[in-house]
Each structure stands twice: as structure tokens, then as C-alpha cells.
Amino acid sequence: MRRTTVLDAAARALRGALFASRSLPNAAYYRLAGANYRYRAVATEKRVRDESFRSYELYNRHGNDWLLAALLDRCRDGECVVDVGANTGVYSLSVAAEYPAATVVAIEPNPEIAKTLRANVAASDFEDRIRSLEVGLGAENGSLPFYRSSYHELSSFNRFNAERWGARVVSVEDVPIRTLDSFVEGGEVPPPDHLKIDVEGFGLDVLRGARDVLATHRPFVYVEPHARSEGEPDDRGEAAAGIRDLLAEEGYAIIPGEDGRVCVPESP
């Protein structure tokens, strides 16, 4: 009885927070969202275009991203989407909602956030549409230190990104790393038709481990570049230039947008 009362109170407080959350400072937002996930209090409906899903995020974060719209415009039922850096699953859930016959593989290395991803998938009854993998993708198989950030979206294999916007590193732990090439070659992940990458400064490493996939299967690539060190612009720094060069070598045309790059395979 006591637990029910506490959960009801938490639910009422979080419902009230939904209307104010868009203007909350980052730290306050992540505290409230963390409580909502911890108690599984309120899984609200999030609408993206004409479809919807449910999640424990306080509002529809990233539901209006240009990069997400670009992915949804190009995707079709029956295709495979690999969502690298899935976080709490906005992109994966949106694809699964709009394309019920698509195959979605959501890859998230942060153990805590992987739990919230699975909670959102379950809240939407999408377990048969989205497969989640708790692993990092990189340039080679192995393991690397992962920096868990107090702002979960910034957690990264790169400490600089985990400490942006006033965030702090709350823990460091080794997590397994696989290449996308090894996953696809081993039959563990279907060849993707669409590859979304948002990994806080680690995108070039992901692409280096996916060169066979890029050359052979020619997926559309949706990538959000991030700086890897202080003073480096997200879209013009060394990491972003490396991403552009690698994709150009693989025969991709790059379309810049407001929050990422759509990379279109041209004739090999």
C-alpha cells in the first residue's frame, strides 16, 4: 500500500512536470526523467508524424529532428535500420511505429540507458519490432573505457563529450566493442539499409569498423558529427572531416542538414 501511494504521488508530480520540462535546465530535466524511469511512473504517448509510440521521456525529445525526418522519408517496410547510439530509443521507436514490418536493431553501450531503451520498447509493445544490443560499435573488436555522463545523452567513449554542457562523468567502466562488419559477417545483425550514427565523437570509429558494410550493402547513412576535444567545432573539426573523407572514399554524396548529415550511396 505504501509503495502504491509513493508511485501515485510520483506519477502526479511527473505529469505536472511534463508541461514545464521543455524549459527546464539540463540537470533538472535529467533528474526528473531519471525518477520517471526508475519508478516507471508515466509512459506518455509521443507522436512523430502520423504515428505514435510510448516512452518514459518527459516529452518528445528529438521527435522533430531533421535527421529523424530524413530517415523516415527514406525508410520502407521490410528494410533494416541499425540505430547506433540509440540512447532511449526515439529514432528506433519512430521507425518501428511508422514501418511495422521494418527490422530495427538498436545499439546502446551505456548499461543504464540500455535498460531505459528496453523499458520504452516494452511500453510501446514493440519487442517484436526492435532488437536491442548492449554493446558499443567501433573500429575493431575489443573493449574500451566508457564514460557515463550525468546527462545520459552525452555518455561516450570520449571523456570530453561526457563533460559538455555542465555535465560530469559519474562512472567509467569497460564495455565490449564490436565492429558492424563483424556483426553482419557473422549473421548476428542483418545487412542494414539504413545506418544511423549518433555516438558523441566516436562516429569515425564506427564507420571505420563498417567499411565492408558500406562497400557491399550501400546503406543510407545518417550521422551527427560531434567534436572530440575542446575548441573543435562539431561540424568542421577533425572528426567531422574524417567522416566526410571516409564516406567520400566509399562513394557517398553528403547532404548537410540542421542537426546532421544524410549520406547517400552513389554508384560504386
Sequence and secondary structure as in RCSB ss.txt:
>XXXX:A:sequence
MRRTTVLDAAARALRGALFASRSLPNAAYYRLAGANYRYRAVATEKRVRDESFRSYELYNRHGNDWLLAALLDRC
RDGECVVDVGANTGVYSLSVAAEYPAATVVAIEPNPEIAKTLRANVAASDFEDRIRSLEVGLGAENGSLPFYRSS
YHELSSFNRFNAERWGARVVSVEDVPIRTLDSFVEGGEVPPPDHLKIDVEGFGLDVLRGARDVLATHRPFVYVEP
HARSEGEPDDRGEAAAGIRDLLAEEGYAIIPGEDGRVCVPESP
>XXXX:A:secstr
 HHHHHHHHHHHHHHHHHHHGGGS HHHHHHHHHHHHHHT   EEEEETTEEEEESSSS TTTT HHHHHHHHH 
 TT EEEEET TT HHHHHHHHH TTSEEEEE   HHHHHHHHHHHHHTT TTTEEEE  EE SSSEEEEEEEES
SGGG BSSHHHHTGGG  EEEEEEEEEE HHHHHHTTSS   SEEEE  TT HHHHHHTTHHHHHHH  EEEE  
  SSTT  TTTSHHHHHHHHHHHHTTEEEEE SS EEEEE   
